[in-house]
Amino acid sequence: MANIKSAKKRIVTSQKRAARNKAVKSGVKTAVKKVRVAIEANDMAAAAEAFESAKSIIDKAASKGVLHKNTAARKVARLAAAVNKAQ
């Protein structure tokens, strides 16, 4: 356990950030899953709508620094390819 005041603050701060990052990453995974499920169900309208939502969520995660920008770009590109292939 930390004894120095600044070290104690860093522990609390890092726990808050880790919780926030975990929530954002979970949201990204959920959004991607919604697109995949819509594609598997052959519901192209829902897939396109879910893709736009997922793209927005992934881009926000990248802008916050939760995901690396290249990781976000790769996820969006793969989802777009899957939606286009399904159509």
C-alpha positions in Angstrom: 0.0 0.0 0.0 1.2 3.5 -0.9 2.2 5.8 1.9 2.8 9.0 -0.1 -0.2 11.2 -0.8 0.5 11.5 -4.5 0.9 7.8 -4.9 -2.4 7.2 -3.1 -4.1 9.7 -5.5 -2.5 7.9 -8.5 -4.0 4.6 -7.3 -7.5 6.1 -7.1 -7.1 7.9 -10.4 -5.8 4.8 -12.3 -8.7 2.7 -10.9 -11.2 5.3 -12.2 -9.6 5.4 -15.6 -9.4 1.6 -15.8 -13.1 1.3 -15.0 -14.0 3.9 -17.6 -11.8 2.3 -20.2 -13.3 -1.1 -19.5 -16.8 0.3 -19.9 -15.9 1.9 -23.3 -14.2 -1.3 -24.5 -17.2 -3.3 -23.5 -19.4 -0.9 -25.4 -17.3 -1.4 -28.5 -17.6 -5.2 -28.3 -21.3 -5.0 -27.9 -21.7 -2.7 -30.9 -19.5 -5.0 -33.0 -21.6 -8.0 -31.9 -24.8 -6.3 -32.8 -23.5 -5.8 -36.4 -22.4 -9.4 -36.6 -25.7 -10.7 -35.3 -27.7 -8.6 -37.8 -25.5 -9.9 -40.7 -26.0 -13.5 -39.6 -29.8 -12.9 -39.5 -29.7 -11.5 -43.0 -31.3 -8.2 -41.8 -29.4 -5.8 -44.0 -31.3 -2.7 -42.8 -30.5 -3.4 -39.2 -26.9 -4.3 -40.1 -26.4 -1.0 -41.9 -27.9 0.9 -39.0 -25.9 -1.1 -36.4 -22.7 -0.5 -38.4 -23.2 3.3 -38.4 -23.7 3.1 -34.6 -20.7 0.9 -34.1 -18.5 3.1 -36.3 -19.4 6.1 -34.1 -18.7 4.2 -30.9 -15.4 2.9 -32.2 -14.3 6.3 -33.4 -15.2 7.9 -30.0 -13.1 5.2 -28.2 -10.2 6.0 -30.5 -10.5 9.7 -29.9 -10.5 9.1 -26.1 -7.4 7.0 -26.4 -9.0 3.8 -25.2 -8.3 2.1 -28.6 -5.3 2.8 -30.7 -6.3 4.7 -33.9 -5.1 1.9 -36.2 -7.0 -0.7 -34.1 -10.2 1.4 -34.5 -9.6 1.8 -38.2 -9.1 -2.0 -38.6 -12.3 -2.8 -36.7 -14.3 -0.3 -38.8 -12.8 -1.6 -42.1 -13.5 -5.2 -41.2 -17.1 -4.5 -40.2 -17.6 -2.4 -43.4 -16.3 -5.3 -45.5 -18.6 -7.8 -43.7 -21.6 -5.6 -44.2 -20.8 -5.0 -47.9 -20.1 -8.7 -48.5 -23.5 -9.6 -46.9 -25.3 -7.1 -49.2 
